[in-house]
């Protein structure tokens, strides 16, 4: 969407994309795009006021308030993800008001100013900022937090980053950019570990953590679950995570504190080998757990079937096997033909 309007020309105007001069008048073209829709949700989240309070404009040397600069950064991340050094160029064709830049030349959004603003954000009380933002979103959009899904990935860096040693900044810990198990399969590059938890209701991001690049995923779940309990104010939500949760310390920590979890047991576990041997001489009862229509017309539904294990896990938790290959007949087909998952539940 592009906004066009006619204005009276006074003197020589700065050349700008989307501006045509005809006689004593100028034709202005300013981009709106999807920004009005984005702004609707940012306003409901009260983002600008939160940024003003947590990253205040308390330095007269700053030409632009930090909340304004950060607001542009957020809008850029939502729509285009341009690099910091190109933020001003990205903002230039937009109508300034949709970026919160009334009376501000987009040219001031240079890499130095944006970088210094991001440092001010790092030094702020980001934990309180994020907690207030997330709880506000949960309330205003009625997000169901009874089931939360957690996963982690690696953020890969090119370069030495010799100063990223984990030394504290302003009394706050900083993560170490280090070599680790790189999920981009780039063992030659350093990384950070990014941990994200989203709601099952709409996959809304609720919490994140950044850990040193050499952090083992197995060790992250206790702190993550504790933080989620503090955030949502309850412990009985269903915590869903991958095989890294399947360790005694993490599962016991959750279960003994009133929590519930679902995880996948690795095939190297004895429970998996036991079931594969047991099923040779026994007929399990498979129950339909989920059904979804096929994406292709005329094909049967995708059906997932599960069956309880005759024995619990080594830690004493209930185990369920699935999905079961249901075949290609009218009754449906498995979402993972020929395969299987071992689920531990508490």
Secondary structure, DSSP 8 states (H G I E B T S, - for coil): -EEEEEEE--S-----TTEEEETTEEEEEEE-TTHHHHHHHHHHTTHHHHHHHHS----TT-SS-HHHHHHHHHHHHHHT---GGGHHHHHHTB-GGGGT-TT--GGG--HHHHHHHHHHHHHS-HHHHHHHHHHHHHHHTT---SEEEEEEEEEEE-S--TT-B---BTTB---B-B----TTS-TTSEEEEEEEEEETTTT-EEEEEEEETT--GGGSHHHHHHHHHHHHT-S-SEEE--GGG-SHHHHHHHHTTT-EEEEEE-TTSHHHHHHHHHTTT-----EEEEEE--SSTTS--EEEEEEE-SS--TTS-EEEEE-----SSTT-B-TTTT--EEEEE-
